[in-house]
Amino acid sequence: MQKIIIFGSSEIAELAKYYFEEEKKAEVVAFTVDDEYIKEENFLGRPIVPFSELPESFPPNKYNMHVALSYKRLNKLREEKYFQAKQSGYRLESFISDNSAVSNNASIGDNCFILENQTIQPLVSIGNNVMLWSGNHIGHGTSIGDHTYFASHVVISGNCKIGQRCFFGVNSTIKDYITIGDDCFVSMGASVTKDLNSGAVVLPAKSNYFEAETELARKIKKNYFGI
């Protein structure tokens, strides 16, 4: 089994260790962070090694790495550490859950973190350092740029083109044949029905709310449910 070091020592790093070892994809032998962020010697029973000392203790010809950081600074922090690890000579390991449906002809880059219950359809191209939490749908022919982050239950329809460092919130939806630029933020529950320029922000429409005794609430329930 491949031995890896995880870059990070917080919640995402803990989850990465769990998934890699639970599905027997790799053995996590250590964690690493930048030298100035060392606060403890161990995390989850593994040593935390200052990044400057890592090549001596865990050389890149023997160990791979996975950068397990969040979407902080709209994914730019994870992007920086991704390149820092590569420049130090480490091969970056992806995690792709066995409990996801991934088409045989989909392509997936390095340092991706793809959790359970995904549907990744034919001819999908996923770049490097992309994170997909549970239960997303990536439609056929879609391409996703590097360093992008998906929360859970995002629906990307077919033949979309998504740029780098984007963020998609829970239950957001993208219409087919949409092009989205770099560094876009699509909020939880938002729907995208037209192309987005780089840096765009999409918020969901506010849901309408009616008390039970209002005439419209009674009419809707009568029409839908016969009550």
DASUL-V605286 format. One record per residue. N is the residue number from 1. RES is the residue in one letter. D_LAST is the distance of its C-alpha to the last C-alpha in Angstrom with 1 decimal. Layout:
n->[N,N]
res->[RES,RES]
d_last->[D_LAST,D_LAST]
This chain:
n->[1,2,3,4,5,6,7,8,9,10,11,12,13,14,15,16,17,18,19,20,21,22,23,24,25,26,27,28,29,30,31,32,33,34,35,36,37,38,39,40,41,42,43,44,45,46,47,48,49,50,51,52,53,54,55,56,57,58,59,60,61,62,63,64,65,66,67,68,69,70,71,72,73,74,75,76,77,78,79,80,81,82,83,84,85,86,87,88,89,90,91,92,93,94,95,96,97,98,99,100,101,102,103,104,105,106,107,108,109,110,111,112,113,114,115,116,117,118,119,120,121,122,123,124,125,126,127,128,129,130,131,132,133,134,135,136,137,138,139,140,141,142,143,144,145,146,147,148,149,150,151,152,153,154,155,156,157,158,159,160,161,162,163,164,165,166,167,168,169,170,171,172,173,174,175,176,177,178,179,180,181,182,183,184,185,186,187,188,189,190,191,192,193,194,195,196,197,198,199,200,201,202,203,204,205,206,207,208,209,210,211,212,213,214,215,216,217,218,219,220,221,222,223,224,225,226,227]
res->[M,Q,K,I,I,I,F,G,S,S,E,I,A,E,L,A,K,Y,Y,F,E,E,E,K,K,A,E,V,V,A,F,T,V,D,D,E,Y,I,K,E,E,N,F,L,G,R,P,I,V,P,F,S,E,L,P,E,S,F,P,P,N,K,Y,N,M,H,V,A,L,S,Y,K,R,L,N,K,L,R,E,E,K,Y,F,Q,A,K,Q,S,G,Y,R,L,E,S,F,I,S,D,N,S,A,V,S,N,N,A,S,I,G,D,N,C,F,I,L,E,N,Q,T,I,Q,P,L,V,S,I,G,N,N,V,M,L,W,S,G,N,H,I,G,H,G,T,S,I,G,D,H,T,Y,F,A,S,H,V,V,I,S,G,N,C,K,I,G,Q,R,C,F,F,G,V,N,S,T,I,K,D,Y,I,T,I,G,D,D,C,F,V,S,M,G,A,S,V,T,K,D,L,N,S,G,A,V,V,L,P,A,K,S,N,Y,F,E,A,E,T,E,L,A,R,K,I,K,K,N,Y,F,G,I]
d_last->[60.3,60.5,61.3,59.5,59.5,56.3,56.7,54.6,54.2,50.7,47.1,47.2,50.6,49.4,46.6,49.0,51.4,48.6,47.5,51.0,52.2,49.1,49.2,53.0,53.4,56.1,57.8,57.5,60.9,60.7,58.8,60.4,59.8,62.0,64.9,63.9,60.5,62.1,61.1,61.4,63.4,60.7,57.0,55.2,58.6,60.0,62.5,61.6,64.4,65.3,64.7,68.4,69.6,67.2,69.4,72.2,70.1,67.7,69.3,67.2,69.2,67.8,64.4,61.3,58.9,55.2,54.2,51.1,50.2,47.0,46.0,48.1,49.5,47.1,48.7,52.3,53.4,52.5,54.2,57.4,57.6,56.9,60.0,62.0,61.5,62.5,65.5,66.6,66.7,63.6,61.6,57.9,55.7,52.1,49.5,47.1,44.9,45.3,41.6,40.8,40.9,43.7,45.1,48.8,49.7,48.0,50.6,50.2,52.8,54.3,53.0,49.4,46.9,44.1,41.9,39.7,36.9,38.0,37.8,41.0,41.3,44.5,46.9,45.5,48.2,47.8,50.6,52.3,51.0,47.3,44.7,41.4,39.3,36.8,34.4,35.4,35.5,38.6,38.5,41.5,44.5,43.5,46.3,46.0,48.9,50.7,49.5,45.8,43.1,39.6,37.2,34.5,32.0,33.6,33.2,36.3,35.9,38.9,42.3,41.8,44.9,44.6,47.5,49.1,48.0,44.4,41.5,37.9,35.3,32.5,29.9,31.8,31.8,34.7,34.5,37.1,40.7,40.5,43.7,43.6,46.8,48.4,47.2,43.6,40.9,37.3,35.0,32.2,29.1,31.1,31.2,34.5,34.7,38.3,41.6,42.6,46.1,47.8,46.7,43.3,40.4,36.7,33.9,30.2,28.1,26.4,22.7,20.5,18.7,16.2,15.6,12.2,13.0,14.1,13.0,13.0,10.9,8.0,8.8,9.2,5.9,4.5,7.8,8.2,5.5,3.8,0.0]
